[in-house]
Amino acid sequence: MGICILRAYDFAPMKRIASLPVLLCLMAVTMTNILIFSAAAYMRAHKEEPMLMNSVTMGIAVLVAVWFCSQISVIATMASYAALVMLLGLPWTLRMFFRDYYRRTA
């Protein structure tokens, strides 16, 4: 919201800030990554590394998507990154997290 107001008043430093759609993609990815990293930290507390395949696969997928989409535009790059994290990374992590091994019964 502040970005829109400052841009409306033609505040010079705002020309260096990314567009609103790019910032919204970054916000969505950041919030999703908080969930993924929290679940990963909890799973790693059990002295194993269940996220290795997830991390490697996501790294390769993001590398390929960003490389191809960077030829198109910044918003395509950010949207592909956000889509991969939210549609592949998060469900994969949550599926591992909610396995019976990580749930505690009192």
N, C-alpha and C positions, 0 to 999 in steps of 0.2 A: 504494500500500500504506500509506504513511504517513497519507494522508488518511483511510482507513478506520479506522486505529488511533486517530487524534486525534478522529474523530467518535464512536467507541465510548466514549471517555473524556469526551465532551461538552465538548470544548475550545471555548470561546466563539468565538474568531476563525474557526473552521471553518464557522460558519453563513454566513459571507460568501463562501465558496468554492463554486464551481459543483459540481453533482452529478458523480458518477464517470462516467456515460455521456457527459456533455457534455465532461468533461476528456479522455476517451478519444478522442472525435471530434476535439478540438483537437490532441491528440498525433498522430493519424493524418494530419491535414491538414498539420501542421507538418513531419512527416517527408517527406510527399509533396512539399510545396513546396520543401524543400531539394533534392530531386532535380530538380524543374522549374527552379528558379533556377540550379542548377549547370549544367545543360544549356544554359540560355538564355545564361549568361555565356560559355560556351565558343563557342556559335554566334555571339554578338555579337563575339567576338574576331576574327572573319573580316570585320569591318567591313561588316556588313549587319544587318538587323533582320528575321529570319524569324519572330519571335514576335509581331509586331504584330497580326495577325488573331486569333491565339490569345488574346492578352491582352484585346483588345476584346470578343471573343465570350464569353470566360469572365467578364469584368466584367459584361456585360449579363445573362448567364445567372444569375450569383450574385445580382445585384441583384433580379431577378424572383423567384428561388427564395426568397431570404431575406425579401422583402416578403410573399409569400404564406404561407410557413411560419411567419413570426413571429406570424401571426394564430392559429396552432394552439398551439405551445409552443416552449420553448427547445430541447428535444432535437430536435424536428422541424426547426428552423432549422439547428442544427449538423449534423444528419445530412444534410440536403439540400446544405449547403455541402461537407461531406466527400465525399459521393457525386459531386457535380459535379467536384471537383478530382481525385479518384482515378479516376473512370470516363470523364471527358472530357478534362480538362487533361493528365493524365500520359500517356495513350496518344498523344494528339496531339503532345505535345512529344517523346516518344520516337520516334515515327514520323519527325518532322523530323530529330531528332538522328542517327538511324541511316541516314539517306540516305547514298549514296556520297560526297557532297560533303564531309561532315564527318569521314569516316573517313580516316585516314592509312595508307598502305601503305609499309612500309620497303623 
